[in-house]
Amino acid sequence: MKNKLPENNSTRLASLDILRGFDLFLLVFFQPVFAALVRQMNLPFLNGILYQFDHEVWEGFRFWDLVMPLFLFMTGASMPFSLSKYIGTTGSYWPVYRRILKRVILLFIFGMIVQGNLLGLDSQHLYLYSNTLQSIAVGYFIAAVIQLHFPFKWQIGITLLLLLAYWIPMTFLGDFTPAGNFAEQVDRYVLGRFRDGVFWNEDGTWSFSPYYNYTWIWSSLTFGVTVMLGAFAGKIMKEGKANRKKVVQMLLVVGLALVGLALLWSLQMPVIKRIWTGSMTLLSGGYCFLLMALFYYWIDYKGHTRGLDWLKVYGMNSITAYLLGEVVNFRCVAASVSYGLEQYLGGYYSVWLTFANYLIVFFLLGAMYKRGLFLKV
């Protein structure tokens, strides 16, 4: 826990905190409130918009499928700034690895808490690897090792090798169906009964759910690629602060190139977010580069932060925001003080409770921000 606000120096880019905050705001405020409102209003023209705020069932890509990749991408974007700082102070790798391993372990524990399994102390519902925070932990570790021990050209090569390593068995040892893909088989073999989606029968036997088709073990390779793409964006921004216009141009060019390559690759390997295919990795990475270019241009190049600084409440306490939004239910608090509104709001009362739940989260994050309290892992 850090007890003071970061200094406003030239090494800290406001666009990083604000874009990260935008991502978390979508996740722990806008989407759940918007979805609750649209369902209650039942207006057909809004259903098309709401469709984009849910995950694609299998092949394809919706707006909501960008939220998790952007979370990983922003983790990588901060790494060129943070890793060099810790290495430079000691000249030894051990302090930075100690910090890296601490972060990985904590993110895995937080991820298990978010899934609702760890604190239940029920071995039948203990899932080892099934959460966004855990994918960040693994992607972060892979990216950290690459950046700590290899020069930039090698980093690009190793990132490409990760994509190749993912692609070979996915192409030649399976297909791209929910049940037949190689990543699915790896998860079933490695995680077994500790895989999310497992259900238990009355006789004590267990089975894999046919409806759960997210993969994590083999997809860790492409998680690492997503974080590395963010690290490349961070390196561009860190080394280009003397010419920020060029930084914007480079971010745009790389983003467009990645989108183009992804669409071309999707002709062979479909864009499937649930198994984090290589084409999905490049497509989402390209979109992340384009978003980063937009936010960097407007905030760090043009210097416009008016109306956006409040997003730092989420962005500078992203792990806290995620944990509060996903774990703690404040609806009971809202209901206990506003139950009298139900007779006036009717069906919209549930919308109000959803709104109040995430409003309380925002106020808590805002109070932490004003006091300089940030959860650092």
Phi, psi and omega in degrees: 000131180255139189249022174207155180292144176297147179292145178275075179253175187288347182276346181258122181266125180296329182298327178297312181292321184286319178293319175299319178296322177299317179298313181290326177298317177301319186285315189248021172209294192296307187300309181296323180289314180299316180298317179296320181292315182296319180296324180286322181290327177055049177257120186304324184291341178275344182295327178295323177290316180298329178302324180285348180256032172219160182283147174296141183295317177211263181283143179118182184208125176249169179303319184293340178288353180272343187298311181292313176302324179294325177299314178293318181300316181291330173300314179293323183297333180276344189293319178300333179280320186276317184296317181297327180295316183285325178291320185293338184279334186238335184074005181241150179277336186300314180300320181287324177292325176298320178292319180298312181295323176300316181294317180299313182296314181296319180296323177295317179295314178300321179298320178292327177292316181300321179293349177081018187251320188298312184284349176284344179051038180243110185296337179286343180233038177258111183251124191281324189212097188200027188217154180304317181298325180287325175294324175296317181301312183290315178298320178296317180296314179301313182294324180295315179299316180298314184287329182286330192242358184226143175292170189302315181298321177293326178299318177297315180298317181293323177298318176295323178295325176298317177296319179295317179298322177292317188292319188302301181290329178297329182273321189254349182240028179171195176230195183246034173268161181303322183266339189256359182281152184297321182298323177298316181294322178296314180299317181296320182288315185282313185274328178054230183292347180267014176273142176298147180093352177289136174238147186256139177268167183296333181275008177090356176275163182227160181218155174282137179286133177287351184261349179261115183227027170280142178237153189226318187294298181291329178292348177301330178299315181280337169302315179299323178295317179300316178295321178295323176299319175297321179296323178295320176296318178297322179295319177300316182288322181294316184274350183250018185295341177283340180221081188287336175296318179295324177301314179301315181298317181293319178298318179295314182297314180296318180299313180295321179296317180295319178298316179298314178297321180296316180296323177293315181294330182296344175293335178253313179246111185298156174281107181226109183290327185296334176245009173053054181298162180300320179294321177295322179300313180290322180295310180294323177297321177297316177298321178296318176300317181293319176296318178298320178297317180297311182292320179296317180299311186286323189264307186271331179273310181273342177079023180265114175236358182299128180083000182241341186300333181296338178293340176296336176304322176275316189292327182269357174223049189296319180294317177299316179300316181295314182296314180296316183292327185263337188252313189269130179257108180265007179299325180295325177295313180297319181295325184291336182251354183227019183299337180292343181283345186300323182292337179266327185271338180059233181294340180280356178297321178294327176295317178299318180296321177296315179299314182296323179304309184280340173292320176298318176302315181298317180296321178296316178296321179296320178295319178296319181297315181295331180266002178070032180258117182228129177281112179249128178240000000 
